[in-house]
Amino acid sequence: MSAHHTDTLAPATKAGDDDRATEVPKLELIGVGKEFRTKRTTTQALSGITLSISDGEFVAVIGRSGCGKTTLLRTLAGLLSPSEGRILVEGRPLWSGSTVDSSVVSQLGVVFQEANLFPWYSVADNIALPLKLRGDDKRYRHQRAYELAELVGLQGFEKSYPRELSGGMRQRVAIARALSTHPKLLLMDEPFGALDALTRERMNLELQRIALAAHATVVFVTHDITEAVFLGDRVVQLSPRPGRISEIRPITFARPRDMDVQTEPRFGAIVRELRHALDGEG
Ligand SMILES: Nc1ncnc2c1ncn2[C@@H]1O[C@H](COP(=O)(O)OP(=O)(O)OP(=O)(O)O)[C@@H](O)[C@H]1O
């Protein structure tokens, strides 16, 4: 997660501005739009999304239901082609027209609301699956799976099967699997949406720890404003129809944050302001 909290919308270009002037953003979106066309209707799900995310930054995306959060994440994940605009991962275009560059996609890690584990694979084999698919040898896969199981707090469960795990533990496996290839970018769509409130809090703490340890750059979609403010270096708010960025809020609480930060008046004020802004968007 970044030490600096820039809310620059465009890439830094001013020479001599500071170090960021020459730093290639980890992820850059330039005028990204997405239109869904069916025989009956056309939905402009996203419009003019411009955002630059730097190395190690944690960006939380919030917005009302239907404002395009999932569409944005799926577009970043290489699953949905944008109708307009450009997406660059470390300066390399993810899409050329409606064709995705699979070598760029292979540098992304994605976690959805459902862990989507293979029930007949052990925890270690689930974690190492992306490595198997790209042909890494068994010894490396084993070593990396055990290393990641430890990182996500699942040491001792490497040989267990998904059915033997709780929902929170399964999500940890999904996070470990997404990190297995050392992705440049971790994309998460409501990863804790199906968990109970206490487990979700614990997972927020864990995710912060994991992201710091892995120096991960993260785009994290959530409905939950408190979760977004707790986790984010910046909170990006989308407004609906079409989904546009309506606000980018830097969150500067020191890291690592613990749950007590949520009792700080400044934390409560930010959550209230963001909630108020979202309510105003009807
Ligand atoms: N495959 C699709 N075909 C047509 N329209 C779609 C498709 N996927 C999404 N949409 C439309 O695009 C808009 C944005 O949907 P999206 O799922 O991205 O919103 P969201 O913010 O993730 O919502 P939620 O918080 O409820 O999950 C909605 O109006 C939705 O109906």
The ligand as an ORCA input file, in Angstrom:
! r2SCAN-3c Opt
* xyz 0 1
  N     -24.320     -8.832    -19.339
  C     -25.098     -7.748    -19.230
  N     -25.978     -7.418    -20.189
  C     -26.759     -6.317    -20.108
  N     -26.695     -5.439    -19.095
  C     -25.831     -5.691    -18.093
  C     -24.988     -6.864    -18.111
  N     -24.218     -6.843    -16.973
  C     -24.572     -5.733    -16.298
  N     -25.519     -5.030    -16.965
  C     -26.119     -3.755    -16.548
  O     -25.063     -2.838    -16.275
  C     -25.336     -2.067    -15.116
  C     -24.225     -2.264    -14.092
  O     -24.267     -3.576    -13.566
  P     -23.188     -4.123    -12.526
  O     -23.492     -5.563    -12.244
  O     -21.835     -3.812    -13.020
  O     -23.504     -3.227    -11.235
  P     -22.968     -3.385     -9.750
  O     -22.619     -2.017     -9.280
  O     -21.904     -4.417     -9.669
  O     -24.273     -3.890     -9.000
  P     -24.404     -4.745     -7.646
  O     -23.808     -3.901     -6.566
  O     -25.884     -4.923     -7.497
  O     -23.682     -6.030     -7.854
  C     -26.709     -2.526    -14.630
  O     -27.665     -1.606    -15.108
  C     -26.894     -3.892    -15.258
  O     -28.233     -4.149    -15.515
*
